[in-house]
Amino acid sequence: MAASAAALALHRSSLVVDGLIFQSDGSAGAIRAGGAHAVNLTVSGFNADFAETCDQMAVWHARLEEPNSPWLLVRRASDIEKARAGGKLGLIMGWQNMRPIEDKLQRLAFFHAGGVRVMQLTYNERNFVGDGCLEPGNGGLSTFGKRAIAEMNRLGIAIDLSHVGERTSLDACAASTKPVLVTHANARAVAEAPRNKSDAVIKAVAATGGLIGVSVYGPMCWDGHSTTRPSLADFLRHVDHVAALIGPERMSFGTDFPGVDDLSKVAGVIASTLARYPGAVSKYAQLFGNDIRTRYLSDCATIAELPNMTDALLRHGWTEAQVKGLLGENLKRVLGEIWGG
């Protein structure tokens, strides 16, 4: 499938902010191939501790200081447009687990000063903040978690609930005084996957003024039964459901793609996620293969094919204004409400 000329023109003229890139080797080429101007990039390992995270962030700061670096660190919303205007790729430093904080609240200010602007409360398991989506007990936000959310609100760190469990997500929405994000997840009512979100969570996130970032990640689009690899048609079923619940103005997108020029560099991550989280991807991998090339939609399998998503939305009846909102304008607006400026 190739995007139409009209879709390509719209994509190229739009602000494009990807809500989640899970890994990068420092090269901006692959990400730019999809037209992105800024990305929420996971700059630490999914289960990294404090020391590991400091090391990984130091690597990124060194990359930012390199002569002719393609990256610009995003500390406030206006930096997204600054990156676009300057021909840079905006780096929104993000985490997918608050494990590096442990139970030390003062570390939030330390990492905020270092540039972190998005923190997912948990990965798939429990931490000091609350429960991830694969925890069988489905516990709620901890006492420490409530204090952490208050401090994140004060500092201007966006709260991400993408991998977070049901009760912890609902508690976080109730506790936060600022908009809350789901950067990369789909609708559980459409596809019963542990990483997808219930209608209750989708509505609760929207009620904070936040956004649901729909994703082209295959296991979250797949219905769990079809022997055909999911496509953008399956993705659109999630788009329809979320839009009907909260409206297009409360939507963004997060591909969950890797930002690497050589896909073999993420083979270890793909293997380890299957081994550690079989409940999330094992059935999908058995049918379609445990390979980075099959983890995404058949007609939007790489970052370079992101304009196909724009094309699908237009063909599906979305207006140009609605598509522009989902591609980046909505996320920039809400990040401005969380971070300021």
Secondary structure, DSSP 8 states (H G I E B T S, - for coil): ----HHHHHHHHHS--EEEEEEEE-S--HHHHTTT-SEEEEE-S-TT--HHHHHHHHHHHHHHHHSTT-SEEE-SSTHHHHHHHHTT-EEEEEEES--GGGTT-THHHHHHHHTTEEEEES-SSS--SS--BTT-TT-----HHHHHHHHHHHHHT-EEE-TTB-HHHHHHHHHH-SS-EEE-S--BTTTS--TTSB-HHHHHHHHHTT-EEEE--BHHHH--SS-SS---HHHHHHHHHHHHHHH-GGGEEE---EEE-SSGGGGHHHHHHHHHH-HHHHHHHHHHH-SSGGGSBBTTB-SGGGTHHHHHHHHHTT--HHHHHIIIIIHHHHHHHHHH--
